[in-house]
């Protein structure tokens, strides 16, 4: 009986090899685009034989879908780590929100997140469900996590909102809207000083609407 058939977790080496393939696939897709990427190059990048790629993830289309989902999960993990800092924001809520906004923008401007957006936009015709998958794994989960933090801050009297989910959505829009414009849809680099300016302006507007009685 195989390990999987016995209901036991797959061996660590198999999991690591699968992750290496997914990482390599995303790197190659980001570099070449979906149409120009080939499984042989992905196998070489991952340090495995070409049949190993097929054994783990099947054909190129399935490999692309899984690589995109895995990359989205990594971006989400970075964002969740940023939002987690709001669990204990300290006495200066404005400063905590500005720091959170700047860190979220830094993730947004990162190489992985940028490649994820570019590949999603480029392949919407071929993979019409891709935007929903990527968005659900990134902005959807991020909004939920941020809404939870805002709900706790509202209970503590530090924010004023009866709809934390809407507050989270609007906070993110205040960040991503200007970023999309200033980055020219990801074709222009936005430096740290400019990101901080965007975060500061976003928090100014956000607190005008949602600022509570506390600091």
DANORVEN-V566402 format. One record per helix or strand of 2 or more residues. SS is the DSSP state (H for helix, E for strand). FROM is the first residue (numbers start at 1). TO is the last residue. If there is no record, write none. Layout:
ss = (SS & SS)
from = (FROM & FROM)
to = (TO & TO)
//
This chain:
ss = (H & H & H & H & H & H & H & H & H)
from = (12 & 39 & 50 & 60 & 93 & 111 & 130 & 164 & 192)
to = (32 & 46 & 57 & 88 & 108 & 122 & 155 & 182 & 210)
//
